[in-house]
Amino acid sequence: MMASYNFYFYLNVIFLCTHIVFIIARNNVRHAGIQYILDSVVIALDENPDRRFIYVEMAFFWRWWNQQTDDIRNKVKQFVNEGIFYFLIILQ
């Protein structure tokens, strides 16, 4: 498994670039390292609510979401309701 993560802060917006190659367990969010990205983003948004985060990879988000406590889920729901955490859905 190889993964690289880059966080870019520009005008208090978090831009996240993930490049993930799965070798062992492609359906396991922990092996992909995605939990570290989303865990870090939740902390960063909680520390500075002027930041914004946009996320696209819904399958990974769903796997991460299913592993979270009610406290974290409620925090993410609050971020979404306040326009801090966005989901970008691309239809083809």
C-alpha positions as CSV (number, residue, x, y, z in Angstrom):
1,M,0.0,0.0,0.0
2,M,1.3,3.4,-0.9
3,A,-0.5,6.7,-0.1
4,S,0.4,10.3,-0.3
5,Y,-1.5,13.1,1.3
6,N,-1.1,16.8,0.7
7,F,-3.0,19.5,2.5
8,Y,-3.0,23.0,1.0
9,F,-4.4,25.9,2.9
10,Y,-5.5,28.9,0.7
11,L,-7.9,31.5,2.1
12,N,-8.7,29.1,4.9
13,V,-9.9,26.4,2.6
14,I,-8.4,22.9,2.9
15,F,-7.6,21.4,-0.4
16,L,-6.7,17.7,-0.1
17,C,-5.1,15.6,-2.7
18,T,-5.0,11.9,-2.3
19,H,-3.1,9.5,-4.5
20,I,-3.8,5.9,-3.3
21,V,-2.7,2.6,-4.6
22,F,-4.1,-0.5,-2.9
23,I,-2.0,-3.6,-2.7
24,I,-3.5,-5.6,0.1
25,A,-7.1,-4.7,1.1
26,R,-8.6,-2.1,-1.2
27,N,-11.9,-2.2,0.6
28,N,-10.4,-1.5,4.0
29,V,-10.4,2.2,4.8
30,R,-7.7,1.7,7.5
31,H,-5.3,0.2,5.0
32,A,-5.8,3.1,2.7
33,G,-5.0,5.6,5.4
34,I,-8.2,7.5,4.7
35,Q,-9.1,7.6,8.4
36,Y,-6.0,9.7,9.1
37,I,-7.0,12.2,6.5
38,L,-10.6,12.6,7.7
39,D,-9.6,12.5,11.4
40,S,-7.2,15.3,10.8
41,V,-9.7,17.3,8.9
42,V,-12.3,17.1,11.7
43,I,-9.7,18.3,14.2
44,A,-8.5,21.1,11.9
45,L,-12.1,22.3,11.3
46,D,-12.9,22.1,15.0
47,E,-9.8,24.2,15.8
48,N,-10.6,26.9,13.1
49,P,-14.2,27.1,11.9
50,D,-13.1,29.7,9.3
51,R,-11.7,26.9,7.3
52,R,-13.7,25.0,4.7
53,F,-13.2,21.4,3.5
54,I,-14.5,19.8,0.3
55,Y,-14.6,16.0,-0.1
56,V,-15.3,13.8,-3.1
57,E,-14.5,10.2,-2.3
58,M,-17.9,9.1,-1.0
59,A,-17.1,5.4,-0.8
60,F,-14.2,6.1,1.6
61,F,-16.2,8.6,3.5
62,W,-19.0,6.0,4.1
63,R,-16.5,3.5,5.4
64,W,-14.9,6.0,7.7
65,W,-18.3,7.3,8.8
66,N,-19.4,3.8,9.9
67,Q,-16.4,3.6,12.2
68,Q,-17.0,6.9,14.0
69,T,-18.6,7.6,17.4
70,D,-21.8,9.5,17.7
71,D,-19.8,12.6,18.9
72,I,-17.7,12.7,15.7
73,R,-20.7,12.1,13.5
74,N,-22.6,14.9,15.2
75,K,-19.6,17.2,14.8
76,V,-19.4,16.4,11.0
77,K,-23.1,17.0,10.7
78,Q,-22.7,20.3,12.4
79,F,-19.8,21.2,10.0
80,V,-22.1,20.3,7.0
81,N,-25.0,22.3,8.3
82,E,-22.8,25.3,8.9
83,G,-21.2,25.1,5.4
84,I,-17.8,24.2,6.7
85,F,-17.7,20.6,5.3
86,Y,-18.9,20.1,1.7
87,F,-19.4,17.1,-0.4
88,L,-18.7,17.4,-4.1
89,I,-20.7,14.9,-6.2
90,I,-19.6,14.5,-9.8
91,L,-22.2,13.0,-12.1
92,Q,-21.0,11.4,-15.4
